[in-house]
């Protein structure tokens, strides 16, 4: 029995999943941990990871090590995405993580991140055709799935943290700020030549912001387990109504919205802009949520190699 430890260092949070895997490929997830570190905060136009965000991230990784170092036969797969991918002080940061924690972080490309998202989705949800949208803190991955196959993929450098910091107020959002943010995102989408192939297809939502959209609606409808969003569906009208509700609230009011973590209240509107605009652009009438994404994709890739 091996313990597969997958660490995903994103722009807003760092997550760790521990899965027990036997020699036959049977598996069971035994631990999942998340820490909000907002690594991409205040990187600025020079794309520099800041000392305070590095300190938060290092503290979280130290906590993770205290857990996985006690496991029998741990196999560690640690990846870093948009924030580290874009950072001009990437090498210094990776060296610091290696020297202080003994952890080798692999900085993966946006295309690789999207491929893992695809593996996580198609192995856990009955998706035949759809557009997978993973909205992270510093980037978003779009994956067109046709006949369960990965047809097109793109990673774009916009996410909940970057859109919020570059365009939006942390408190009440001004109309002109919202317009500028939406115009920017629309222009990015218009440059993706294959995107119209997803017209009328359902969207599969990944990432913290999109999952929060599901949690808010599950809490509103009094579901017993609001966190269990895997396979949950919303209509386009549900999505538009939720964003409108959040836009009308102050930061303190958003912090009190059931299903919305306080740590995410200042960036949730920026995080929901991409999926909302995509549903309008593609006339998509349904979004399906997935709890399975990058970390699950790494797991399924690992399992496939065991069976090979």
VENBEL-V510634 format. One line per field, one symbol per residue. phi: phi as a letter, one per 40 degrees, with the letter a starting at -180 (. if undefined). psi: psi as a letter, one per 30 degrees, with the letter a starting at -180 (. if undefined). A space follows every 10 residues. Layout:
phi=???
psi=???
This chain:
phi=.bbcbbbbcb cbabbbbbbc bcccgcaacb abbbbcbfcc cfcgccfbcc dccccccccc cccccdcccc ccfcbbbbbb bddcdcccbd cccccccccc bgbccccccc ccdcccddcc cccbbcccbi bcbbcccbab bbbcbbfgbc caaabbcaac ccccccbbcc ccccdccccc cccccdcccc ccccccccdg ccbbcbgdcc ccdccdcccc cgccbccccc gcbbcccccc ccccccccbc dccccccdgb cdcbccbccd ccddcccccc ccfcbabbcb ccadcccccc cccccccc
psi=kljjjkkjja felkkkkkkk klffgklkkf kkkkkjfheg khelffhkkk eeeeeeeeee eeeeefefff lkhkjkjklk beeeefkfhe eeeeeeeeef fgkjkkjlle eeeeeeeeee efffkijekl jkjjjaeflk kkjkkkhgkj elkkkkikae eeeeefekkf bkkkeeeeee eeeeeeeeef fjefeffgkf llkjklleee eeeeeeeeee ghkeiffifj fkklleeeee eeeeeefgll eeeefgkkfj keffefgeee ffeeeeeeee eghkgkkkkk fkbeeeeeee eeeeeef.
